[in-house]
Amino acid sequence: MSKPELWVIAERRLDHVEPTTQQLITKAKSLAGDQFKVVTILLEATTDHLENELTAYGPDEIRIVRDDRFPTATDAEHADALKQLVDAYQPNSILFGATITGRSIAPRLQAKLQTGLTADCLDLRFDDDTLVATKPSYGDNIMCEIICPDHRPQMASVRPNTFVATPATGDATITTATVTFHPVDRLKVTTARPVVNTATTVGDANRVVALGRGAASATTIDTATKLAEKLGGRIGVSRPLTDQDRFTHDDQIGQSGNTIHPELIINFGISGAVQYLVGMQDSQTIVAINSDSHAPIFDVADYGYVGDAQAFIAALLAQFN
Ligand SMILES: Cc1cc2nc3c(=O)[nH]c(=O)nc-3n(C[C@H](O)[C@H](O)[C@H](O)COP(=O)(O)OP(=O)(O)OC[C@H]3O[C@@H](n4cnc5c(N)ncnc54)[C@H](O)[C@@H]3O)c2cc1C
């Protein structure tokens, strides 16, 4: 009987393999022993040969799906292709890098498969055929071991550089597989995103207009976006706002989002939870607007105003007109 498969999903960054892929192959091989077959899944263009960057790390098999649309495919299109592969091959477990791309594709696939995903792990082991994923929880205060006993495949994403990639002996078998490419409409996504300068993530912006639960209405977000444009900056958000379709992990500030050091951050309607503060407290100039004078955000602010966020944004914007 063939061994159950332990998958590592290869990630492309520009024209190369993202290094977390090789790190995960090394870890997968050490976990697999004689129990599992380590299979690297690679979605690439017909002219690509990214498998050449993977063979030295010794996976048992590199399974390639070639389609010229993959290099520019959306995360939703990748997740759709992976779902078809999972249906065809029924792996035991799937590992992703917890990169920005991996953090986007893995939960999309998880939702399609209706199985468990442990995100942002720091260690992995197997207990028989159950994947035991270790991750920090409760504000990084404790380490939890999380399992998915009732569903397969088991999924985990692992922080980059958690493991060291080590070249290994062994000939990887290279095979190909096919899927049906289902294009996903991109227009809605691109028009809705409030990116106002060239910064790809909030971590790249030098001026940030940050919005929290107290500044989450559509009107406030639209006004704040105009303010960010005037400042030559970018919108950032606290975690609750990532529930809205228009914001993603790229926009989130904090422990589980981006750590930022802009020259200016203006915080609207953000309480200042410790998980938020660790992501922005080293900014050069911190301004906070909050209706609660006791909000912890004022403890780190250079300038503060107690009052309504929307009224303040509108008044500040008026100064530019
Ligand atoms: C493991 C873990 C990781 C986390 N990672 C992150 C992270 O990366 N980033 C993050 O942000 N959070 C993170 N959180 C969540 C964090 O603990 C807080 O829940 C979150 O930061 C609160 O967001 P907030 O300040 O927008 O909302 P709230 O805490 O609800 O604060 C809203 C604020 O708005 C004010 N307000 C209300 N109305 C108005 C108004 N009209 N005008 C002005 N002010 C108003 C209120 O006084 C209040 O202070 C994490 C939590 C955990 C457990």
The ligand as a Gaussian input file, in Angstrom:
#p B3LYP/6-31G(d) Opt

LIG

0 1
 C       -3.150000      36.594000      19.947000
 C       -3.792000      37.906000      19.608000
 C       -3.249000      38.631000      18.587000
 C       -3.819000      39.880000      18.254000
 N       -3.255000      40.597000      17.252000
 C       -3.746000      41.823000      16.990000
 C       -3.130000      42.660000      16.009000
 O       -2.179000      42.276000      15.336000
 N       -3.651000      43.889000      15.801000
 C       -4.731000      44.354000      16.500000
 O       -5.156000      45.512000      16.269000
 N       -5.330000      43.593000      17.420000
 C       -4.876000      42.344000      17.679000
 N       -5.493000      41.596000      18.608000
 C       -6.774000      42.077000      19.159000
 C       -6.560000      43.102000      20.271000
 O       -6.478000      42.435000      21.522000
 C       -7.752000      44.088000      20.350000
 O       -8.946000      43.347000      20.468000
 C       -7.850000      45.011000      19.135000
 O       -6.623000      45.665000      18.917000
 C       -8.916000      46.075000      19.435000
 O       -9.092000      46.864000      18.296000
 P       -9.674000      48.334000      18.451000
 O       -8.802000      49.149000      19.314000
 O       -9.952000      48.804000      17.072000
 O      -11.115000      48.059000      19.111000
 P      -11.611000      48.324000      20.586000
 O      -10.712000      47.752000      21.594000
 O      -13.039000      47.910000      20.610000
 O      -11.524000      49.903000      20.737000
 C      -12.347000      50.803000      20.059000
 C      -12.014000      52.187000      20.602000
 O      -12.726000      53.149000      19.857000
 C      -13.133000      54.188000      20.737000
 N      -14.265000      54.843000      20.113000
 C      -15.536000      54.387000      19.991000
 N      -16.284000      55.255000      19.301000
 C      -15.481000      56.288000      18.980000
 C      -15.664000      57.496000      18.256000
 N      -16.857000      57.808000      17.700000
 N      -14.620000      58.320000      18.103000
 C      -13.401000      58.019000      18.645000
 N      -13.169000      56.894000      19.348000
 C      -14.193000      56.023000      19.501000
 C      -13.446000      53.472000      22.024000
 O      -13.358000      54.375000      23.135000
 C      -12.367000      52.393000      22.063000
 O      -11.233000      52.845000      22.778000
 C       -4.943000      40.368000      18.963000
 C       -5.474000      39.602000      19.999000
 C       -4.908000      38.388000      20.310000
 C       -5.498000      37.607000      21.455000

